């Protein structure tokens, strides 16, 4: 049985992935591979991020900057319970 902390972590990683996916689509990219290629990010790894894989703070900040957002703006949507 998974602990509630692990389940909670997974929930937030899924929300983070959904937020990245939403922002990518707002930029006009219909698939993650073209977005990753355009911004020189590993395509397979970026796809995992959109699907809820763990992400380093450094990579997250890079992605937030690509979208022209502040950290506050990034987390202002999609993270409500």
PyMOL commands that place a pseudoatom at each C-alpha (Angstrom):
pseudoatom trace, name=CA, resn=UNK, resi=1, chain=A, elem=C, hetatm=0, pos=[0.000, 0.000, 0.000]
pseudoatom trace, name=CA, resn=UNK, resi=2, chain=A, elem=C, hetatm=0, pos=[1.314, 3.452, -0.953]
pseudoatom trace, name=CA, resn=UNK, resi=3, chain=A, elem=C, hetatm=0, pos=[1.658, 6.058, 1.740]
pseudoatom trace, name=CA, resn=UNK, resi=4, chain=A, elem=C, hetatm=0, pos=[-0.480, 9.163, 1.559]
pseudoatom trace, name=CA, resn=UNK, resi=5, chain=A, elem=C, hetatm=0, pos=[2.670, 11.274, 0.995]
pseudoatom trace, name=CA, resn=UNK, resi=6, chain=A, elem=C, hetatm=0, pos=[3.555, 9.286, -2.136]
pseudoatom trace, name=CA, resn=UNK, resi=7, chain=A, elem=C, hetatm=0, pos=[0.000, 9.571, -3.424]
pseudoatom trace, name=CA, resn=UNK, resi=8, chain=A, elem=C, hetatm=0, pos=[0.019, 13.328, -2.738]
pseudoatom trace, name=CA, resn=UNK, resi=9, chain=A, elem=C, hetatm=0, pos=[3.374, 13.753, -4.539]
pseudoatom trace, name=CA, resn=UNK, resi=10, chain=A, elem=C, hetatm=0, pos=[2.025, 11.926, -7.576]
pseudoatom trace, name=CA, resn=UNK, resi=11, chain=A, elem=C, hetatm=0, pos=[-1.084, 14.101, -7.581]
pseudoatom trace, name=CA, resn=UNK, resi=12, chain=A, elem=C, hetatm=0, pos=[0.971, 17.304, -7.680]
pseudoatom trace, name=CA, resn=UNK, resi=13, chain=A, elem=C, hetatm=0, pos=[3.327, 15.959, -10.340]
pseudoatom trace, name=CA, resn=UNK, resi=14, chain=A, elem=C, hetatm=0, pos=[0.295, 15.157, -12.493]
pseudoatom trace, name=CA, resn=UNK, resi=15, chain=A, elem=C, hetatm=0, pos=[-1.002, 18.704, -11.990]
pseudoatom trace, name=CA, resn=UNK, resi=16, chain=A, elem=C, hetatm=0, pos=[2.416, 20.070, -12.923]
pseudoatom trace, name=CA, resn=UNK, resi=17, chain=A, elem=C, hetatm=0, pos=[2.452, 17.931, -16.063]
pseudoatom trace, name=CA, resn=UNK, resi=18, chain=A, elem=C, hetatm=0, pos=[-1.030, 19.111, -17.009]
pseudoatom trace, name=CA, resn=UNK, resi=19, chain=A, elem=C, hetatm=0, pos=[0.047, 22.733, -16.539]
pseudoatom trace, name=CA, resn=UNK, resi=20, chain=A, elem=C, hetatm=0, pos=[3.076, 22.208, -18.803]
pseudoatom trace, name=CA, resn=UNK, resi=21, chain=A, elem=C, hetatm=0, pos=[0.879, 20.558, -21.421]
pseudoatom trace, name=CA, resn=UNK, resi=22, chain=A, elem=C, hetatm=0, pos=[-1.638, 23.397, -21.285]
pseudoatom trace, name=CA, resn=UNK, resi=23, chain=A, elem=C, hetatm=0, pos=[1.076, 26.044, -21.689]
pseudoatom trace, name=CA, resn=UNK, resi=24, chain=A, elem=C, hetatm=0, pos=[2.643, 24.149, -24.595]
pseudoatom trace, name=CA, resn=UNK, resi=25, chain=A, elem=C, hetatm=0, pos=[-0.691, 24.070, -26.385]
pseudoatom trace, name=CA, resn=UNK, resi=26, chain=A, elem=C, hetatm=0, pos=[-1.187, 27.806, -25.745]
pseudoatom trace, name=CA, resn=UNK, resi=27, chain=A, elem=C, hetatm=0, pos=[2.112, 28.361, -27.576]
pseudoatom trace, name=CA, resn=UNK, resi=28, chain=A, elem=C, hetatm=0, pos=[0.586, 26.563, -30.557]
pseudoatom trace, name=CA, resn=UNK, resi=29, chain=A, elem=C, hetatm=0, pos=[2.443, 23.250, -30.291]
pseudoatom trace, name=CA, resn=UNK, resi=30, chain=A, elem=C, hetatm=0, pos=[0.100, 20.332, -30.856]
pseudoatom trace, name=CA, resn=UNK, resi=31, chain=A, elem=C, hetatm=0, pos=[2.652, 17.756, -29.739]
pseudoatom trace, name=CA, resn=UNK, resi=32, chain=A, elem=C, hetatm=0, pos=[5.298, 17.735, -27.060]
pseudoatom trace, name=CA, resn=UNK, resi=33, chain=A, elem=C, hetatm=0, pos=[8.030, 16.472, -29.393]
pseudoatom trace, name=CA, resn=UNK, resi=34, chain=A, elem=C, hetatm=0, pos=[8.054, 19.582, -31.574]
pseudoatom trace, name=CA, resn=UNK, resi=35, chain=A, elem=C, hetatm=0, pos=[7.989, 21.828, -28.511]
pseudoatom trace, name=CA, resn=UNK, resi=36, chain=A, elem=C, hetatm=0, pos=[10.920, 19.972, -26.955]
pseudoatom trace, name=CA, resn=UNK, resi=37, chain=A, elem=C, hetatm=0, pos=[12.864, 20.036, -30.221]
pseudoatom trace, name=CA, resn=UNK, resi=38, chain=A, elem=C, hetatm=0, pos=[12.272, 23.773, -30.687]
pseudoatom trace, name=CA, resn=UNK, resi=39, chain=A, elem=C, hetatm=0, pos=[13.518, 24.587, -27.180]
pseudoatom trace, name=CA, resn=UNK, resi=40, chain=A, elem=C, hetatm=0, pos=[16.347, 22.019, -27.179]
pseudoatom trace, name=CA, resn=UNK, resi=41, chain=A, elem=C, hetatm=0, pos=[14.902, 19.854, -24.443]
pseudoatom trace, name=CA, resn=UNK, resi=42, chain=A, elem=C, hetatm=0, pos=[15.176, 16.072, -24.493]
pseudoatom trace, name=CA, resn=UNK, resi=43, chain=A, elem=C, hetatm=0, pos=[11.977, 14.969, -26.238]
pseudoatom trace, name=CA, resn=UNK, resi=44, chain=A, elem=C, hetatm=0, pos=[11.443, 11.726, -24.356]
pseudoatom trace, name=CA, resn=UNK, resi=45, chain=A, elem=C, hetatm=0, pos=[12.156, 13.332, -20.992]
pseudoatom trace, name=CA, resn=UNK, resi=46, chain=A, elem=C, hetatm=0, pos=[9.882, 16.288, -21.703]
pseudoatom trace, name=CA, resn=UNK, resi=47, chain=A, elem=C, hetatm=0, pos=[7.098, 13.866, -22.599]
pseudoatom trace, name=CA, resn=UNK, resi=48, chain=A, elem=C, hetatm=0, pos=[7.589, 12.206, -19.229]
pseudoatom trace, name=CA, resn=UNK, resi=49, chain=A, elem=C, hetatm=0, pos=[7.316, 15.596, -17.488]
pseudoatom trace, name=CA, resn=UNK, resi=50, chain=A, elem=C, hetatm=0, pos=[3.951, 16.207, -19.144]
pseudoatom trace, name=CA, resn=UNK, resi=51, chain=A, elem=C, hetatm=0, pos=[2.861, 12.780, -17.920]
pseudoatom trace, name=CA, resn=UNK, resi=52, chain=A, elem=C, hetatm=0, pos=[3.753, 13.484, -14.292]
pseudoatom trace, name=CA, resn=UNK, resi=53, chain=A, elem=C, hetatm=0, pos=[7.392, 12.396, -13.965]
pseudoatom trace, name=CA, resn=UNK, resi=54, chain=A, elem=C, hetatm=0, pos=[9.514, 14.043, -11.312]
pseudoatom trace, name=CA, resn=UNK, resi=55, chain=A, elem=C, hetatm=0, pos=[11.273, 17.203, -12.499]
pseudoatom trace, name=CA, resn=UNK, resi=56, chain=A, elem=C, hetatm=0, pos=[14.231, 19.089, -11.084]
pseudoatom trace, name=CA, resn=UNK, resi=57, chain=A, elem=C, hetatm=0, pos=[13.774, 22.660, -9.928]
pseudoatom trace, name=CA, resn=UNK, resi=58, chain=A, elem=C, hetatm=0, pos=[16.408, 23.799, -12.444]
pseudoatom trace, name=CA, resn=UNK, resi=59, chain=A, elem=C, hetatm=0, pos=[14.473, 22.251, -15.340]
pseudoatom trace, name=CA, resn=UNK, resi=60, chain=A, elem=C, hetatm=0, pos=[11.164, 23.575, -14.073]
pseudoatom trace, name=CA, resn=UNK, resi=61, chain=A, elem=C, hetatm=0, pos=[12.552, 27.105, -13.875]
pseudoatom trace, name=CA, resn=UNK, resi=62, chain=A, elem=C, hetatm=0, pos=[13.890, 26.777, -17.430]
pseudoatom trace, name=CA, resn=UNK, resi=63, chain=A, elem=C, hetatm=0, pos=[10.440, 25.729, -18.651]
pseudoatom trace, name=CA, resn=UNK, resi=64, chain=A, elem=C, hetatm=0, pos=[8.717, 28.530, -16.747]
pseudoatom trace, name=CA, resn=UNK, resi=65, chain=A, elem=C, hetatm=0, pos=[11.108, 31.020, -18.367]
pseudoatom trace, name=CA, resn=UNK, resi=66, chain=A, elem=C, hetatm=0, pos=[10.428, 29.546, -21.831]
pseudoatom trace, name=CA, resn=UNK, resi=67, chain=A, elem=C, hetatm=0, pos=[6.768, 30.360, -21.275]
pseudoatom trace, name=CA, resn=UNK, resi=68, chain=A, elem=C, hetatm=0, pos=[7.606, 33.882, -20.122]
pseudoatom trace, name=CA, resn=UNK, resi=69, chain=A, elem=C, hetatm=0, pos=[6.032, 33.408, -16.715]
pseudoatom trace, name=CA, resn=UNK, resi=70, chain=A, elem=C, hetatm=0, pos=[7.062, 34.025, -13.154]
pseudoatom trace, name=CA, resn=UNK, resi=71, chain=A, elem=C, hetatm=0, pos=[6.964, 31.144, -10.705]
pseudoatom trace, name=CA, resn=UNK, resi=72, chain=A, elem=C, hetatm=0, pos=[3.891, 32.698, -9.096]
pseudoatom trace, name=CA, resn=UNK, resi=73, chain=A, elem=C, hetatm=0, pos=[2.118, 32.952, -12.456]
pseudoatom trace, name=CA, resn=UNK, resi=74, chain=A, elem=C, hetatm=0, pos=[2.988, 29.355, -13.316]
pseudoatom trace, name=CA, resn=UNK, resi=75, chain=A, elem=C, hetatm=0, pos=[1.489, 28.009, -10.106]
pseudoatom trace, name=CA, resn=UNK, resi=76, chain=A, elem=C, hetatm=0, pos=[-1.521, 30.339, -10.206]
pseudoatom trace, name=CA, resn=UNK, resi=77, chain=A, elem=C, hetatm=0, pos=[-3.502, 27.943, -12.447]
pseudoatom trace, name=CA, resn=UNK, resi=78, chain=A, elem=C, hetatm=0, pos=[-4.178, 24.243, -12.287]
pseudoatom trace, name=CA, resn=UNK, resi=79, chain=A, elem=C, hetatm=0, pos=[-3.082, 23.525, -8.734]
pseudoatom trace, name=CA, resn=UNK, resi=80, chain=A, elem=C, hetatm=0, pos=[-6.319, 24.098, -6.831]
pseudoatom trace, name=CA, resn=UNK, resi=81, chain=A, elem=C, hetatm=0, pos=[-7.832, 21.047, -5.175]
for i in range(1, 81): cmd.bond("trace and resi %d" % i, "trace and resi %d" % (i + 1))
show_as sticks, trace
zoom trace
